Amino acid sequence: MADSKGFWSGRRVLVTGATGFLGGWLVRRLLDEGARVVAPARSLVRPSQFSKTGLAARCEVPMGDLSDARFVASLFEGAPYAAIFHTAAVADVRVALQDPVACFRSAIDSTMYFLEQIRTRSPSTAMVTSSSDKAYGPQPTPYREEAGLRPNHPYEVAKAAQDMMTQSYGKVFKLPVCVTRCANYFGGWELNLTRIVPDAILCALDGRPLVLRSDGRFTRDFIHVEEGAKIQIDLARRLIETGDVKGEAFNFSYEVEIDIIALAEMIFALAGTNPGIRVDNTAQAEIRHMRVDTTKARNMLGWRPERDLDQALAQTIDWYRNWNREGA
């Protein structure tokens, strides 16, 4: 995938979910590459990279709800966007289980409104929709793009819906839009500390036992969040320059299917401590085994990860070791 240095200089782009984990890294990278970033948000109250490191002050930040069609339409009243990066969603599977309606509205309505604005007002604007490996639902691993999506959990269904909507607008209306299905993100500025990687790291650094909500034998696949940001940006450039990925979906991960206990033990070893693990086994309605196959991205896009899982975890441990928790 091509180096995008210089390509984004002066280009106007929109990033949804800028106050989230992936969105914050996308904004940082796009600003560093000279893009003019519009980052709509409902609130800047939640601690995030976007609000804590001065990124918000370098962007245009319209305040509103992306599940409101009129607000989304208002975002298209200025100069056209070169690209839209749609990462906004209810990101916590437990929250999605508690409030499925909010989960569906956040993912599905916003995606529909953006696709319609592109179709009717700005058909040259590229859009990369962040779906998820969870859109595949429970089925044999590794997941390949040609496999049907079989979601059950509200989070999975919401992701699959926005995934298929984006594919439809790319294939039927020939719009420059495509989909990423990335494995679990981790890295610096992940402030949802209940997720397994930051939780295990902070337990290791603090010397307290890690409590798992699963039985510890669920398997997951991972990718560093900075890899994820580069993937989105490179795909948007591909849509703008060649358009040969319109309506396509791509998997991205390190292709390492590892159970949660083994992952925690890897983190403890890299951190140089072993605080122990306690298994609660209270997880509900979650997929037991997950791993994606990245052959399509490797062959069609020439994609390769910039670091392996060990290197990415070590980098993340260093970030949390130097993190000012009180300032978060």
Solvent accessible surface area in square Angstrom, and as a share of the most:
residue,aa,sasa,rsa
1,M,57,0.26
2,A,60,0.46
3,D,99,0.51
4,S,4,0.03
5,K,137,0.58
6,G,56,0.54
7,F,27,0.11
8,W,0,0.00
9,S,73,0.47
10,G,44,0.43
11,R,85,0.31
12,R,27,0.10
13,V,0,0.00
14,L,0,0.00
15,V,0,0.00
16,T,0,0.00
17,G,18,0.18
18,A,1,0.01
19,T,21,0.12
20,G,23,0.22
21,F,31,0.13
22,L,12,0.06
23,G,1,0.01
24,G,0,0.00
25,W,34,0.12
26,L,0,0.00
27,V,0,0.00
28,R,69,0.25
29,R,63,0.23
30,L,0,0.00
31,L,19,0.09
32,D,94,0.49
33,E,11,0.05
34,G,35,0.34
35,A,7,0.06
36,R,130,0.48
37,V,5,0.03
38,V,3,0.02
39,A,0,0.00
40,P,4,0.03
41,A,10,0.08
42,R,178,0.65
43,S,51,0.33
44,L,67,0.33
45,V,134,0.77
46,R,138,0.50
47,P,64,0.40
48,S,6,0.04
49,Q,4,0.02
50,F,0,0.00
51,S,40,0.26
52,K,98,0.41
53,T,53,0.31
54,G,37,0.36
55,L,1,0.01
56,A,20,0.16
57,A,94,0.73
58,R,130,0.47
59,C,21,0.12
60,E,94,0.42
61,V,35,0.20
62,P,31,0.20
63,M,100,0.45
64,G,20,0.20
65,D,49,0.25
66,L,22,0.11
67,S,12,0.08
68,D,53,0.27
69,A,46,0.36
70,R,199,0.73
71,F,28,0.12
72,V,0,0.00
73,A,26,0.20
74,S,46,0.30
75,L,10,0.05
76,F,20,0.08
77,E,128,0.57
78,G,49,0.47
79,A,52,0.40
80,P,104,0.65
81,Y,8,0.03
82,A,23,0.18
83,A,0,0.00
84,I,0,0.00
85,F,0,0.00
86,H,2,0.01
87,T,21,0.12
88,A,17,0.13
89,A,33,0.25
90,V,27,0.16
91,A,87,0.68
92,D,30,0.15
93,V,21,0.12
94,R,83,0.30
95,V,71,0.41
96,A,0,0.00
97,L,66,0.33
98,Q,146,0.65
99,D,65,0.34
100,P,48,0.30
101,V,99,0.57
102,A,41,0.32
103,C,2,0.01
104,F,64,0.27
105,R,112,0.41
106,S,27,0.18
107,A,2,0.01
108,I,44,0.22
109,D,31,0.16
110,S,0,0.00
111,T,0,0.00
112,M,75,0.34
113,Y,50,0.19
114,F,0,0.00
115,L,0,0.00
116,E,51,0.23
117,Q,28,0.12
118,I,0,0.00
119,R,97,0.35
120,T,78,0.45
121,R,116,0.42
122,S,13,0.09
123,P,80,0.50
124,S,93,0.60
125,T,0,0.00
126,A,0,0.00
127,M,0,0.00
128,V,0,0.00
129,T,0,0.00
130,S,8,0.05
131,S,10,0.06
132,S,9,0.06
133,D,1,0.00
134,K,30,0.13
135,A,0,0.00
136,Y,0,0.00
137,G,0,0.00
138,P,66,0.42
139,Q,25,0.11
140,P,111,0.70
141,T,44,0.25
142,P,30,0.19
143,Y,2,0.01
144,R,108,0.39
145,E,25,0.11
146,E,143,0.64
147,A,32,0.25
148,G,44,0.42
149,L,34,0.17
150,R,135,0.49
151,P,35,0.22
152,N,110,0.57
153,H,9,0.04
154,P,26,0.17
155,Y,22,0.08
156,E,7,0.03
157,V,51,0.30
158,A,1,0.01
159,K,10,0.04
160,A,5,0.04
161,A,28,0.21
162,Q,1,0.01
163,D,0,0.00
164,M,113,0.50
165,M,41,0.18
166,T,0,0.00
167,Q,29,0.13
168,S,47,0.30
169,Y,34,0.13
170,G,1,0.01
171,K,104,0.44
172,V,100,0.58
173,F,91,0.38
174,K,134,0.57
175,L,8,0.04
176,P,11,0.07
177,V,0,0.00
178,C,0,0.00
179,V,0,0.00
180,T,1,0.01
181,R,6,0.02
182,C,7,0.04
183,A,3,0.03
184,N,20,0.10
185,Y,36,0.14
186,F,1,0.01
187,G,1,0.01
188,G,4,0.04
189,W,45,0.16
190,E,7,0.03
191,L,41,0.20
192,N,51,0.26
193,L,64,0.32
194,T,70,0.41
195,R,76,0.28
196,I,38,0.19
197,V,3,0.02
198,P,3,0.02
199,D,31,0.16
200,A,0,0.00
201,I,0,0.00
202,L,4,0.02
203,C,1,0.01
204,A,4,0.03
205,L,53,0.26
206,D,63,0.33
207,G,52,0.50
208,R,103,0.38
209,P,76,0.48
210,L,0,0.00
211,V,58,0.33
212,L,7,0.03
213,R,82,0.30
214,S,11,0.07
215,D,37,0.19
216,G,0,0.00
217,R,124,0.45
218,F,24,0.10
219,T,19,0.11
220,R,21,0.08
221,D,0,0.00
222,F,5,0.02
223,I,0,0.00
224,H,1,0.01
225,V,0,0.00
226,E,46,0.21
227,E,4,0.02
228,G,0,0.00
229,A,2,0.02
230,K,40,0.17
231,I,2,0.01
232,Q,0,0.00
233,I,1,0.00
234,D,8,0.04
235,L,0,0.00
236,A,0,0.00
237,R,45,0.16
238,R,63,0.23
239,L,6,0.03
240,I,58,0.30
241,E,94,0.42
242,T,86,0.50
243,G,15,0.14
244,D,72,0.37
245,V,0,0.00
246,K,74,0.31
247,G,0,0.00
248,E,46,0.21
249,A,5,0.04
250,F,0,0.00
251,N,0,0.00
252,F,0,0.00
253,S,0,0.00
254,Y,19,0.07
255,E,49,0.22
256,V,59,0.34
257,E,60,0.27
258,I,18,0.09
259,D,28,0.15
260,I,15,0.07
261,I,26,0.13
262,A,37,0.29
263,L,0,0.00
264,A,0,0.00
265,E,90,0.41
266,M,51,0.23
267,I,0,0.00
268,F,5,0.02
269,A,80,0.62
270,L,70,0.35
271,A,15,0.12
272,G,68,0.65
273,T,51,0.30
274,N,117,0.60
275,P,25,0.16
276,G,28,0.27
277,I,56,0.29
278,R,136,0.50
279,V,67,0.38
280,D,62,0.32
281,N,97,0.50
282,T,87,0.50
283,A,31,0.24
284,Q,123,0.55
285,A,73,0.56
286,E,42,0.19
287,I,11,0.05
288,R,100,0.36
289,H,81,0.36
290,M,1,0.00
291,R,57,0.21
292,V,0,0.00
293,D,17,0.09
294,T,0,0.00
295,T,69,0.40
296,K,52,0.22
297,A,0,0.00
298,R,64,0.24
299,N,118,0.60
300,M,69,0.31
301,L,10,0.05
302,G,44,0.42
303,W,11,0.04
304,R,136,0.50
305,P,37,0.23
306,E,104,0.47
307,R,45,0.17
308,D,74,0.38
309,L,10,0.05
310,D,72,0.37
311,Q,108,0.48
312,A,0,0.00
313,L,0,0.00
314,A,38,0.29
315,Q,71,0.31
316,T,1,0.01
317,I,3,0.01
318,D,72,0.37
319,W,58,0.20
320,Y,3,0.01
321,R,122,0.45
322,N,125,0.64
323,W,34,0.12
324,N,99,0.51
325,R,103,0.38
326,E,172,0.77
327,G,42,0.41
328,A,29,0.23
